[in-house]
Amino acid sequence: MTLEEILRAGFAELALPLDAEATDRFRRYYELLTEKNRVMNLTAIEGEEDSARLHFLDCAALLTLCDFGGRRVIDVGSGAGFPGLALKIARPDIDLTLLDSLDKRVKFLRETADALGFADAVCVHARAEEAPAEYRERFDIAVSRAVARLNLLCELCLPFVKTGGLFVAMKGPGAAEELDEAKKAIRTLGGELECAAAYTIPGTEVRHTAILIRKVGNTPARYPRRWAQMKKQPL
């Protein structure tokens, strides 16, 4: 099956719309990612089938769990653009900010966003714990995929989320253990667990979990701490 066929079948299985423009953008994204991956380590997932399923459909599954439409979204530790750019392709009305600590990845994100017609996407070169103060508690949704264990990730991401908003963490097989470990961090940082939603990526037997944490109060000003302190004394 081609990338386009896999995406059409997968979006149908997820009961999500996929128009020709979005399909073309996924194709272009795949081509740009493949080209850049030859000279820069962006992803270990390669080939049309694996990229379509394990990147694009994995990210699109989040759209079945909460409403991203028109929301102000920050992708923390975006890397090659997952899940942020994949979500933006499926829902172009997302107001998207991509944050990453590595300048060459941010340059790739900017070039790719422009090539996909997303001049409105904001690409920021910064560590999450050192991000500009104007981004604090300004976003409806923060998302993150494969960045850190959940207790550390909460301290990196929840400060970006405004009260009433959501933090969505994409996790693999160890989600339950990480969630148990992160209970104190969630509470301390102004969050409350909404749900841990397990899903299967269409066309595979791969099971992932999206942990949705609702922001119910302001994050204390002393958080986030420096990364070294977070790792030494996690919440």
DRENGUMAR-928970 format. One line per field, with one value per residue (C-alpha): x, y, z. Coordinates in Angstrom, 2 decimals. Layout:
BEGIN
xx: c(X_...)
yy: c(Y_...)
zz: c(Z_...)
END
This chain:
BEGIN
xx: c(0.00_1.11_1.39_-1.80_-3.76_-2.58_-3.57_-7.01_-7.74_-6.32_-8.21_-11.42_-10.78_-10.30_-13.50_-11.56_-11.85_-8.90_-9.12_-6.82_-4.92_-4.06_-3.04_-0.73_0.78_1.48_3.25_5.34_6.15_7.28_9.52_11.11_11.65_13.20_15.52_16.71_17.05_19.85_22.11_20.58_19.31_15.64_13.87_14.60_11.24_11.68_9.74_6.26_4.35_6.04_6.05_2.35_1.36_3.88_4.21_1.22_-1.62_-0.19_-0.34_-3.73_-5.23_-5.02_-7.73_-10.18_-9.50_-9.92_-10.90_-7.86_-9.87_-8.94_-6.93_-3.61_-1.27_2.39_4.40_7.15_10.33_8.92_11.97_11.00_7.55_5.63_2.92_2.58_3.01_1.01_-1.86_-1.62_-1.90_-5.05_-6.44_-4.99_-7.00_-4.71_-2.66_0.63_3.92_6.78_9.42_12.77_16.16_18.28_18.72_19.15_15.89_14.11_15.47_14.08_10.71_10.61_11.54_9.01_6.20_6.82_6.92_3.59_2.00_1.96_3.58_1.49_3.27_5.72_9.04_10.98_14.56_14.64_14.73_11.25_12.38_14.01_11.23_10.23_8.05_5.31_4.54_3.76_0.13_-0.87_-1.80_-5.04_-3.15_0.44_1.47_4.64_5.88_8.93_10.70_11.03_9.36_5.98_6.97_9.68_7.52_4.77_7.22_8.33_4.86_2.20_3.64_2.71_-0.95_-3.55_-6.06_-8.78_-6.46_-4.94_-1.56_-1.51_1.44_1.93_3.27_4.08_3.86_5.07_2.34_0.69_3.97_4.89_1.47_1.74_5.20_3.91_0.94_2.73_4.09_0.65_-0.89_1.99_1.99_-1.73_-2.90_-5.50_-5.63_-8.53_-7.92_-5.34_-6.71_-5.23_-5.52_-4.28_-2.60_-4.72_-3.34_-1.03_-1.10_0.82_-0.89_-0.09_-1.58_-2.40_-2.41_-4.68_-4.03_-6.39_-4.91_-7.10_-4.89_-1.89_1.55_3.62_6.10_9.13_8.41_9.89_13.26_16.55_16.83_19.68_17.60_14.54_16.55_18.28_15.10_12.06_8.66)
yy: c(0.00_3.54_6.17_7.76_4.49_3.75_7.22_7.08_3.69_4.76_8.04_6.19_3.69_6.59_8.19_11.33_13.35_13.45_15.62_15.71_18.76_17.05_13.88_15.88_17.63_14.32_13.16_16.33_16.06_12.46_13.46_16.35_14.18_11.38_13.77_15.51_12.22_11.20_13.91_14.48_12.03_13.00_9.64_5.92_5.22_5.09_4.03_4.92_2.28_2.73_6.52_6.59_4.32_4.88_8.63_10.12_7.85_7.61_11.40_11.69_9.36_12.26_14.02_11.33_12.06_15.84_18.82_20.55_22.71_26.39_25.74_27.31_24.31_23.94_20.84_20.56_18.85_18.64_17.01_16.14_17.69_14.96_15.27_18.99_19.17_15.99_17.45_20.73_18.90_17.14_20.29_23.39_25.66_24.76_27.77_25.87_26.54_24.03_24.14_22.33_22.72_21.95_24.76_22.53_20.73_24.07_25.11_21.89_22.56_26.11_25.01_22.18_24.32_26.87_24.15_22.81_26.25_26.84_30.27_30.87_28.10_29.46_27.62_28.35_27.38_26.98_24.43_24.01_25.11_28.23_29.22_32.90_34.10_35.15_31.49_30.69_29.57_30.80_27.56_25.60_22.35_21.21_17.97_15.94_12.65_10.60_13.37_12.28_10.28_11.70_13.18_15.24_15.94_17.43_19.98_20.86_21.08_22.05_25.57_26.31_25.36_27.89_27.01_24.86_23.63_20.21_18.56_15.47_13.10_10.33_7.20_3.58_0.33_1.77_4.41_3.02_2.90_6.42_7.73_6.26_7.80_11.23_11.63_14.09_16.12_16.41_17.64_20.00_21.66_22.43_19.42_16.72_13.44_13.43_10.04_7.61_6.60_3.49_3.19_0.92_2.50_1.60_-1.26_-2.44_-4.21_-1.34_-0.05_3.40_5.51_9.21_10.65_13.69_16.01_18.91_22.16_23.03_25.65_27.86_26.30_27.74_30.33_28.32_25.68_24.63_24.28_23.79_20.44_19.23_19.89_18.19_15.05_15.09_15.75_14.83_15.73)
zz: c(0.00_-0.69_2.02_0.72_0.83_4.37_5.53_3.93_5.50_8.87_9.06_8.11_10.93_13.33_11.96_11.04_7.81_5.40_2.32_-0.71_0.55_3.83_1.99_-0.26_2.78_4.50_1.31_1.19_4.91_4.41_1.50_3.41_6.49_4.44_2.61_5.81_7.69_5.30_6.76_10.19_12.79_13.03_13.26_13.36_11.68_7.91_4.80_3.65_5.60_8.96_8.66_7.75_10.61_13.41_12.90_11.12_12.29_15.81_16.09_14.36_16.98_19.46_17.48_18.59_22.27_22.53_20.40_18.89_16.50_16.74_19.91_20.78_20.92_21.90_20.99_23.61_22.40_18.91_17.31_13.74_14.26_16.07_17.04_16.27_12.50_11.92_13.97_12.03_8.71_9.89_11.57_9.85_12.16_15.08_16.29_16.55_18.35_17.94_20.67_20.54_22.20_19.12_16.61_13.56_14.36_14.72_11.31_9.82_11.49_10.11_6.59_6.69_8.07_5.31_2.63_3.88_3.72_7.47_7.68_10.81_12.76_15.34_15.75_18.93_19.73_23.50_26.28_27.75_31.22_29.72_27.31_27.01_29.89_27.44_26.78_30.40_30.92_27.44_25.67_25.49_24.91_25.38_23.67_23.92_22.52_23.60_25.50_29.16_31.90_32.86_36.23_34.52_31.50_33.67_35.05_31.53_29.99_32.55_33.04_29.41_29.89_30.99_33.69_32.15_29.40_28.76_28.73_26.48_26.90_24.34_26.02_25.22_27.18_30.50_30.76_33.92_35.82_34.72_35.69_39.18_39.51_38.41_40.79_43.07_40.14_38.55_41.80_42.67_39.24_39.18_37.20_37.62_35.73_33.29_31.70_30.36_26.97_25.35_21.57_18.80_15.79_12.74_10.69_13.48_16.82_18.45_21.59_22.91_25.68_25.68_29.19_29.45_32.38_33.00_34.35_37.33_39.00_38.33_38.35_41.25_40.00_41.14_38.47_36.14_37.82_36.02_34.23_36.44_39.55_38.06_37.35_40.75_42.74_40.61_41.99)
END
